């Protein structure tokens, strides 16, 4: 008895239309989109860190200026007290 075998199992799909290839392409597109998003986030993070560093430096300078102003005020108050004392001695 001879059994005939089919050599084709139906219409063959071309490779680019194969579900595996389509899925791989979709994954690759998602991967590239995620890489681009990650790069943008890293750039934004670096920018934010630079801005924070600049704010810290600015705050440090403002703190130094305020300390200098407090010191100058205290010196002027002492000079005024000394001047008042000298004025009282002269009268």
Buried (B, 14 or more C-beta within 10 A) or exposed (E): EEEEEEEEEEEEEEEEEEEEEEEEEEEEEEEEEEEEEEEEEEEEEEEEEEEEEEEEEEEEEEEEEEEEEEEEEEEEEEEEEEEEEEEEEEE
